Amino acid sequence: MQKILIVEDEQTISRILSVYLKKAGYSIEQAFTGQEAFEKFDEQIFQLVLLDVMLPDYDGWHILKEIRTKSATPVIMLTALSDVQYRLSGLNGGADDYIPKPFVADEVVARVQAVLRRSVGTLNSEDSQYFGNLKLDFKSHTVTLNGVSVELTRRDLSLLFFLAQHPNQTFTRDQLIDQVWGIDYEGSDRAVDLSVKRLRRALENWNTDEGEIKTLRGLGYQFCVYTTS
């Protein structure tokens, strides 16, 4: 059962979200302060975090930043601040979605399900996969090449994991935007090209006899695999 952490200081809202998400089949943990959220996140493994921006001790942006230093766990921001700039701040800061208050609980459940569908944690039944000397660990969200850790941004990691979980399949930029960036993404599809460029640079020591991220002109990108273990 997938576990969700709800970080919301308004107990009525937290309780309603908890009820609806439990009915949808999720296990729920609640935190009412930022400190409580930090403690629970460090003690347990969550597949998603619902994070309120306005908390009594820490603001949600600070908590999001801390989460991103240690995990690629999907985060959906909840806030009464409806200005588009706040939404962009959250998405640019590493949030996977942004839901303004007031909201309908059924919509939150639908957003949660959509984010989890495209998140790396739900796409592969194996904890890790080897492609020659390239190891992708889907549980710990880490990448190692020739035994050395590879540092990637959250978005680049999500793109790599998505492609790797669909080896030798071709995806257009639009398909990758929908699956990795999300259907609400409003930026340029050039973001895909830039992400692939960073991935190739990070994996430049990956033996091309084992695999590569290939460009198929006019079609899209493909995670080509020549050997696995």
C-alpha positions in Angstrom: 0.0 0.0 0.0 1.4 3.4 -1.0 1.9 5.8 1.9 1.2 9.5 1.8 2.3 12.2 4.3 -0.2 15.0 4.8 1.5 18.2 6.1 -1.3 20.5 7.0 -1.8 22.5 10.2 -5.6 22.9 9.8 -6.8 19.7 11.4 -10.2 19.8 9.7 -8.6 19.9 6.2 -6.1 17.3 7.2 -8.8 15.0 8.5 -10.9 15.4 5.3 -8.0 14.7 3.0 -7.0 11.7 5.2 -10.5 10.2 4.9 -10.7 10.6 1.1 -7.3 9.3 0.5 -7.8 6.3 2.8 -11.0 5.5 0.8 -8.9 5.6 -2.3 -6.6 2.9 -0.9 -3.7 4.9 0.5 -2.0 4.6 3.9 -1.9 8.0 5.6 0.4 9.8 8.0 -0.4 13.3 9.3 2.0 16.1 10.4 0.7 19.4 11.7 4.0 21.3 11.9 7.1 21.5 9.8 9.2 19.9 12.6 6.8 17.0 12.8 7.0 16.6 9.0 10.8 16.5 9.1 10.8 13.8 11.8 8.2 11.6 10.0 9.9 12.0 6.6 13.2 10.9 8.1 11.7 7.9 9.9 9.5 6.5 7.2 9.3 6.0 3.4 6.5 7.9 1.6 5.5 7.7 -2.0 4.1 11.2 -1.9 3.8 14.3 0.3 0.9 16.8 0.4 2.5 19.9 1.7 0.7 23.1 2.9 2.7 26.3 2.3 1.5 28.1 5.5 2.6 26.3 8.6 3.1 27.6 12.2 6.9 27.0 12.4 8.4 26.4 8.9 6.9 27.5 5.5 6.3 24.9 2.9 9.0 26.3 0.6 11.6 25.6 3.2 10.3 22.1 3.8 10.2 21.4 0.1 13.8 22.5 -0.3 14.9 20.2 2.5 13.0 17.3 1.0 14.7 17.8 -2.3 18.2 17.7 -0.7 17.5 14.1 0.2 14.7 12.6 -1.9 12.9 12.8 -5.2 9.6 11.8 -3.5 6.7 13.6 -5.3 5.4 16.7 -3.5 2.1 18.4 -4.1 1.8 21.9 -2.6 -1.4 23.1 -1.0 -2.0 26.8 -0.4 -4.5 29.6 -0.2 -2.1 31.8 -2.1 -3.5 31.8 -5.6 -1.1 34.2 -7.3 0.5 32.5 -10.3 4.0 33.6 -9.1 3.6 31.4 -6.0 2.6 28.5 -8.2 5.6 29.0 -10.4 7.8 29.2 -7.3 6.6 25.9 -6.1 7.0 24.1 -9.5 10.4 25.7 -10.0 11.4 24.7 -6.5 10.8 21.0 -7.2 7.1 20.6 -6.5 5.3 18.1 -8.8 1.9 19.8 -8.6 0.2 22.8 -7.0 -3.4 22.9 -5.7 -4.9 26.2 -4.6 -7.4 26.4 -1.7 -10.3 26.0 -1.4 -10.3 22.7 -3.2 -12.6 19.7 -3.7 -11.2 16.6 -2.0 -12.0 14.4 -5.0 -9.8 16.6 -7.1 -6.9 16.2 -4.7 -7.3 12.5 -4.9 -7.3 12.6 -8.7 -4.2 14.8 -8.7 -2.5 12.4 -6.3 -3.3 9.5 -8.5 -2.0 11.4 -11.6 1.3 12.3 -9.9 1.9 8.8 -8.6 1.2 7.4 -12.1 4.0 9.4 -13.6 6.4 9.2 -10.6 9.4 6.9 -10.8 8.4 5.0 -7.7 5.3 3.5 -9.3 6.7 2.5 -12.7 8.9 -0.4 -11.9 8.3 -3.4 -9.8 12.0 -4.0 -9.2 14.0 -2.0 -6.6 16.9 -1.6 -8.9 18.1 -2.4 -12.4 21.5 -2.8 -14.0 22.4 -1.8 -17.5 25.9 -3.0 -17.7 27.9 -0.8 -15.3 25.0 1.6 -14.9 22.8 1.0 -11.8 19.5 2.7 -11.3 17.9 2.2 -7.8 14.3 3.1 -8.0 13.7 2.7 -4.3 16.5 5.0 -3.0 16.3 7.2 -6.1 20.1 6.9 -6.8 22.2 6.3 -9.8 25.7 4.8 -9.9 28.0 4.4 -12.8 31.1 2.2 -12.6 30.6 2.2 -8.8 30.5 6.0 -8.5 27.5 8.0 -7.5 26.0 10.2 -10.2 24.4 13.4 -9.0 21.3 14.5 -11.0 18.5 17.0 -10.5 15.1 15.7 -9.5 13.7 16.3 -13.0 16.7 14.7 -14.8 16.5 11.7 -12.5 12.7 11.3 -13.2 13.4 11.5 -17.0 16.2 8.9 -16.8 14.1 6.6 -14.7 11.1 6.9 -17.0 13.1 6.2 -20.1 14.9 3.3 -18.4 11.7 1.7 -17.3 10.6 1.7 -21.0 13.8 0.5 -22.7 14.1 0.6 -26.5 10.8 2.5 -26.8 10.7 5.9 -28.5 9.0 8.9 -26.9 8.2 12.3 -28.4 9.0 15.5 -26.5 5.2 15.9 -25.9 4.9 12.4 -24.5 7.9 13.0 -22.2 6.5 16.4 -21.0 3.2 14.7 -20.1 4.8 11.8 -18.3 7.7 13.5 -16.5 6.9 17.3 -16.3 3.1 16.8 -16.1 0.2 17.9 -18.2 0.0 21.3 -16.4 3.6 22.2 -17.5 3.4 25.4 -19.4 7.1 25.8 -20.5 8.9 25.0 -23.7 9.4 21.4 -24.9 13.0 22.4 -25.2 13.2 21.5 -21.6 13.3 17.8 -22.7 16.3 18.5 -25.0 18.2 20.3 -22.2 17.5 17.5 -19.7 18.7 14.8 -22.2 21.8 16.9 -22.8 22.6 17.0 -19.1 21.9 13.3 -18.7 24.3 12.4 -21.6 27.0 14.6 -20.0 26.4 12.9 -16.6 26.6 9.5 -18.2 29.5 10.2 -20.6 31.5 7.3 -19.0 28.7 4.8 -19.7 30.1 2.3 -22.2 28.2 2.7 -25.5 28.3 -1.1 -25.9 26.0 -1.3 -22.9 23.5 1.4 -23.8 22.8 5.0 -24.6 20.1 7.7 -24.8 19.5 7.9 -28.5 17.9 10.7 -30.6 15.7 9.5 -33.4 15.4 12.5 -35.6 11.8 13.5 -36.2 10.6 10.9 -33.7 12.0 11.6 -30.2 14.2 9.9 -27.7 14.9 6.3 -26.8 16.8 4.6 -23.9 18.6 2.0 -26.0 19.8 -1.0 -24.0 22.4 -3.4 -25.4 23.1 -5.3 -22.2 21.4 -5.8 -18.8 22.2 -7.7 -15.7 
